[in-house]
């Protein structure tokens, strides 16, 4: 069955300044790699729609959404926090990033595709219910997960996050709701300095020490994630796909390689095949070394295809 690739040119117009690591070139690098690898010809491409306001209000405080809308500048840059900014295109880009994940859920639930990758920005997993931070405005994956239970009545949605930074926003929004299971690996201690002591029943945090590589990552997944995931038996698998734990990415100090992203994607697809009719929706989070990011996305998508 076809794989959907959801993106939009508006997501490349969001620009927080020339030296900011979360830059428009990230999507350009991915697109170039899709062409060079031939993946472009096997993906079914969709334009990301604008998310409905009600979908944002379902996971964020409406007052916060109002604040972000009011902060959108007509010109120049407006800072949301010390490392998160908006230009005049950012609000539209953020609406499309969240809308992409909603569309992804619709596509897999309607049986039109089996797997979805949302090549969108700004990322979302640091955006909490009441605030944006860490390059994130709206929590894209949480918006899609909530849409899955509200629109389709799903009772068990798995959200996993292998970004180098803990998905504090996703944990803040989904934590405590047993319709969701949230599993995360991340470097600790490190920004945003959360997740290492969580006692939330539907959250499985697996912090990794600085310098950890493939062996430690895979052990954490097999030991901490997989028993809980198998017992949860998800009806939909959703992925916050951050690729900044790659050894080439100087944002942090984990040492994953391309094949680790292929491996974890295959493990999740195997679970989806068992309990979720194969349904997987993935959305881009971090990844700031352009070459490593592009290769990692290629490995991620080839795992969807079952390629080695």
C-alpha positions as CSV (number, residue, x, y, z in Angstrom):
1,X,0.0,0.0,0.0
2,X,1.2,3.5,-0.7
3,X,3.0,5.8,1.7
4,X,1.8,9.3,2.1
5,X,4.2,12.2,2.3
6,X,2.5,15.4,3.6
7,X,4.1,18.8,3.5
8,X,3.5,22.3,2.2
9,X,5.6,25.1,0.8
10,X,4.3,27.4,3.6
11,X,6.3,25.3,6.1
12,X,9.5,26.5,4.4
13,X,8.5,30.2,4.8
14,X,8.7,30.0,8.6
15,X,12.1,31.5,9.3
16,X,13.5,32.4,12.7
17,X,16.7,34.0,11.4
18,X,19.7,33.0,9.3
19,X,21.7,31.4,12.2
20,X,18.8,29.5,13.8
21,X,19.3,25.7,13.6
22,X,15.6,25.1,12.9
23,X,15.8,26.5,9.4
24,X,13.9,26.2,6.1
25,X,16.8,24.3,4.6
26,X,15.8,21.3,6.7
27,X,12.9,20.5,4.4
28,X,14.9,21.3,1.3
29,X,17.5,18.8,2.3
30,X,14.8,16.1,2.8
31,X,13.2,16.9,-0.5
32,X,16.5,16.7,-2.3
33,X,17.2,13.3,-0.7
34,X,13.8,12.0,-1.7
35,X,14.6,12.8,-5.3
36,X,18.1,11.5,-5.2
37,X,17.1,8.2,-3.6
38,X,14.1,7.7,-5.9
39,X,11.7,7.7,-3.0
40,X,9.9,10.7,-4.5
41,X,8.4,8.3,-7.1
42,X,7.0,5.8,-4.6
43,X,5.4,8.4,-2.2
44,X,1.9,9.7,-2.6
45,X,2.3,13.4,-1.9
46,X,-0.3,15.6,-0.2
47,X,-0.5,19.3,0.7
48,X,-0.9,19.9,4.4
49,X,-4.2,21.6,5.1
50,X,-4.7,24.3,7.7
51,X,-5.7,22.8,11.0
52,X,-9.2,23.7,12.4
53,X,-9.1,25.9,15.4
54,X,-11.2,23.4,17.4
55,X,-8.4,20.8,16.9
56,X,-5.9,23.2,18.6
57,X,-8.3,24.0,21.4
58,X,-8.7,20.3,22.1
59,X,-5.0,20.0,23.2
60,X,-4.0,23.6,24.0
61,X,-5.5,26.2,26.3
62,X,-7.6,28.4,24.0
63,X,-6.1,31.5,25.7
64,X,-2.7,30.2,24.6
65,X,-3.8,29.8,21.0
66,X,-5.2,33.3,21.1
67,X,-1.8,34.6,22.4
68,X,0.1,32.9,19.5
69,X,-2.4,34.2,17.0
70,X,-2.0,37.7,18.4
71,X,1.8,37.5,18.5
72,X,2.0,36.8,14.8
73,X,4.0,39.8,13.4
74,X,3.2,41.7,10.2
75,X,6.9,42.1,9.7
76,X,10.2,41.1,11.4
77,X,10.5,38.6,14.1
78,X,8.5,38.1,17.3
79,X,10.0,35.9,20.1
80,X,7.8,33.4,21.9
81,X,10.6,32.4,24.2
82,X,14.4,32.6,24.2
83,X,14.8,30.2,21.2
84,X,11.3,30.2,19.6
85,X,10.3,33.0,17.2
86,X,7.7,33.8,14.6
87,X,7.9,35.7,11.3
88,X,4.8,36.7,9.3
89,X,4.5,33.2,7.8
90,X,5.1,31.2,11.0
91,X,1.4,31.0,12.2
92,X,0.3,29.6,8.8
93,X,3.2,27.1,8.8
94,X,2.3,26.0,12.3
95,X,-1.3,25.5,11.3
96,X,-0.3,23.4,8.4
97,X,2.1,21.4,10.5
98,X,-0.7,20.4,12.8
99,X,-3.1,20.0,9.9
100,X,-0.7,17.6,8.3
101,X,-0.9,15.2,11.2
102,X,-4.7,15.4,11.3
103,X,-4.8,14.6,7.6
104,X,-2.3,11.7,8.2
105,X,-4.6,10.2,10.7
106,X,-7.6,10.6,8.3
107,X,-5.7,8.8,5.5
108,X,-4.7,5.8,7.6
109,X,-8.1,5.5,9.3
110,X,-9.9,5.6,5.9
111,X,-7.5,2.9,4.6
112,X,-6.2,5.1,1.8
113,X,-2.6,4.6,2.9
114,X,-0.8,2.4,5.5
115,X,2.0,4.7,6.5
116,X,2.3,8.5,6.6
117,X,5.3,10.9,7.1
118,X,4.6,14.6,7.7
119,X,7.6,16.6,6.5
120,X,6.6,19.8,8.3
121,X,7.9,22.6,10.4
122,X,7.8,24.1,13.0
123,X,8.1,21.0,15.1
124,X,5.7,20.4,17.9
125,X,6.7,18.1,20.8
126,X,7.9,20.8,23.2
127,X,4.7,22.8,23.0
128,X,2.8,22.3,26.2
129,X,-0.9,22.9,26.9
130,X,-0.3,26.4,28.0
131,X,3.0,27.5,26.3
132,X,5.2,27.1,23.3
133,X,8.9,26.5,23.6
134,X,11.9,24.7,22.1
135,X,11.2,25.9,18.5
136,X,7.6,24.6,18.8
137,X,4.3,26.5,18.7
138,X,1.5,23.9,18.5
139,X,1.9,20.2,19.4
140,X,1.4,18.6,16.1
141,X,1.5,15.0,17.2
142,X,-0.8,15.6,20.2
143,X,-3.3,17.3,17.9
144,X,-3.3,14.3,15.6
145,X,-3.5,11.8,18.5
146,X,-6.5,13.6,20.0
147,X,-8.2,13.8,16.6
148,X,-7.8,10.0,16.4
149,X,-9.7,9.3,19.5
150,X,-12.3,12.1,19.1
151,X,-13.1,11.5,15.4
152,X,-12.6,7.7,15.1
153,X,-13.3,6.5,18.7
154,X,-10.0,4.8,19.1
155,X,-9.3,3.6,22.6
156,X,-5.5,3.0,22.4
157,X,-3.2,5.4,20.6
158,X,0.6,4.9,20.9
159,X,2.8,8.0,20.6
160,X,6.6,7.4,20.6
161,X,9.3,10.0,20.5
162,X,13.0,9.3,19.8
163,X,14.1,12.9,19.5
164,X,17.3,13.7,21.4
165,X,15.2,16.1,23.6
166,X,12.4,14.9,25.8
167,X,8.9,15.5,24.4
168,X,7.8,17.5,27.5
169,X,4.9,19.0,25.6
170,X,3.4,15.7,24.5
171,X,3.8,14.3,28.0
172,X,2.1,17.4,29.4
173,X,-0.9,17.0,27.1
174,X,-1.3,13.3,26.9
175,X,-0.1,12.3,30.3
176,X,-2.7,10.9,32.6
177,X,-5.1,10.0,29.8
178,X,-5.1,6.2,29.5
179,X,-6.3,6.3,25.9
180,X,-2.7,7.1,25.1
181,X,0.6,5.5,25.8
182,X,3.6,7.9,25.4
183,X,7.1,6.4,25.1
184,X,10.2,8.5,24.9
185,X,14.0,8.2,24.6
186,X,16.1,11.3,25.1
187,X,19.5,12.5,26.4
188,X,19.5,13.3,30.1
189,X,20.5,15.6,31.6
190,X,19.7,17.9,28.8
191,X,17.1,20.4,27.6
192,X,14.2,20.6,28.5
193,X,15.3,19.0,31.8
194,X,12.2,16.9,32.1
195,X,11.1,13.3,31.9
196,X,13.7,11.6,34.0
197,X,11.5,11.3,37.1
198,X,8.0,10.9,35.7
199,X,5.5,8.8,37.7
200,X,2.7,9.2,35.2
201,X,1.1,5.7,34.6
202,X,0.7,6.0,30.8
203,X,4.2,7.4,30.2
204,X,7.4,5.4,29.6
205,X,10.4,7.6,29.7
206,X,13.8,6.0,29.0
207,X,16.6,8.7,29.5
208,X,20.0,8.0,27.9
209,X,23.3,9.3,29.2
210,X,25.5,11.6,27.1
211,X,27.6,9.6,24.7
212,X,25.1,6.7,24.4
213,X,24.8,5.1,21.0
214,X,23.1,2.3,19.1
215,X,23.4,-0.4,21.8
216,X,22.1,1.7,24.6
217,X,19.2,3.1,22.5
218,X,18.1,-0.4,21.3
219,X,18.4,-1.8,24.8
220,X,16.2,1.0,26.2
221,X,13.6,0.4,23.5
222,X,13.5,-3.4,24.0
223,X,13.6,-3.2,27.8
224,X,11.4,-0.3,28.6
225,X,9.2,0.5,25.6
226,X,8.3,-2.8,24.0
227,X,6.8,-4.7,26.9
228,X,4.5,-1.8,27.6
229,X,3.7,-1.3,24.0
230,X,2.8,-5.0,23.4
231,X,0.6,-5.0,26.5
232,X,-1.1,-1.8,25.4
233,X,-1.9,-3.2,21.9
234,X,-2.2,0.1,20.1
235,X,-4.8,0.7,17.4
236,X,-2.7,3.4,15.9
237,X,1.0,4.1,16.1
238,X,2.2,7.7,16.0
239,X,5.8,8.8,15.9
240,X,7.5,12.1,16.9
241,X,10.4,11.6,14.5
242,X,13.3,13.6,15.7
243,X,16.7,12.8,14.1
244,X,18.9,15.0,16.3
245,X,20.2,12.0,18.3
246,X,22.4,11.2,15.2
247,X,26.1,11.2,15.9
248,X,26.7,13.8,13.2
249,X,24.2,16.3,14.8
250,X,26.0,18.7,17.2
251,X,22.8,19.8,18.9
252,X,23.4,17.2,21.6
253,X,25.7,14.2,22.4
254,X,24.0,10.9,21.5
255,X,25.5,8.7,18.8
256,X,22.8,7.1,16.8
257,X,23.3,6.3,13.1
258,X,21.1,6.0,10.1
259,X,20.4,2.3,10.6
260,X,19.1,2.9,14.1
261,X,16.2,5.0,12.7
262,X,15.5,2.2,10.2
263,X,15.6,-0.4,13.1
264,X,13.2,1.5,15.4
265,X,10.8,2.2,12.5
266,X,10.7,-1.5,11.6
267,X,10.0,-2.4,15.2
268,X,7.1,0.0,15.4
269,X,5.7,-1.2,12.0
270,X,5.8,-4.8,13.3
271,X,3.7,-3.8,16.2
272,X,1.4,-1.8,14.0
273,X,0.9,-4.8,11.8
274,X,-0.1,-6.9,14.9
275,X,-2.6,-4.6,16.5
276,X,-3.2,-1.5,14.5
277,X,-3.9,-2.8,11.0
278,X,-0.5,-1.5,10.0
279,X,-1.4,2.2,10.7
280,X,1.6,4.5,11.4
281,X,1.6,8.3,11.3
282,X,5.0,9.9,11.7
283,X,5.8,13.7,12.0
284,X,9.2,15.4,11.8
285,X,10.6,16.9,15.0
286,X,14.3,17.7,15.4
287,X,17.3,17.0,13.2
288,X,19.7,19.8,12.4
289,X,22.7,18.4,10.5
290,X,21.2,18.6,7.1
291,X,23.0,15.6,5.6
292,X,22.3,13.4,8.6
293,X,18.7,14.5,8.7
294,X,18.1,13.7,5.0
295,X,19.7,10.3,5.3
296,X,17.8,9.5,8.5
297,X,14.5,10.4,6.9
298,X,15.4,8.2,3.9
299,X,16.1,5.3,6.3
300,X,12.9,5.9,8.1
301,X,10.8,5.9,4.9
302,X,12.6,2.8,3.5
303,X,11.7,1.0,6.7
304,X,8.1,1.8,5.9
305,X,8.6,0.1,2.6
306,X,10.2,-2.9,4.3
307,X,13.5,-2.3,2.7
308,X,16.8,-3.1,4.4
